[in-house]
Amino acid sequence: MICTKVKIPKEAIVYDYDNNYDILNIYIDKPIPAVAEEIYPGVYLFIDDPTDNVIGASILDYSKRDKKYIRKILPFDIDFNYINSKII
């Protein structure tokens, strides 16, 4: 999959952090049933199968991840400092 990085306003992002399992789910579009594609070990993109649009991502072991590297591999720009200020 070849993608152009898209800037999403942080107010438009919906996220859910599961503290028990250390999983961050990010949605840049409304959460709908989607296909998950692993783009890096423990990092998944949610893809709307009929349109092939990326609608979000899931990051396993979120607290242990290198956020700078995750920002590089995601096809959308995300402000992890902003998210961390809201979930921790």
Beta strands, then each sheet from edge to edge (+ up, - down):
strand 1: 6-7
strand 2: 14-18
strand 3: 23-27
strand 4: 35-40
strand 5: 43-48
strand 6: 53-60
strand 7: 76-77
sheet 1: 1+ 7+
sheet 2: 2+ 3- 6+ 5- 4+
end
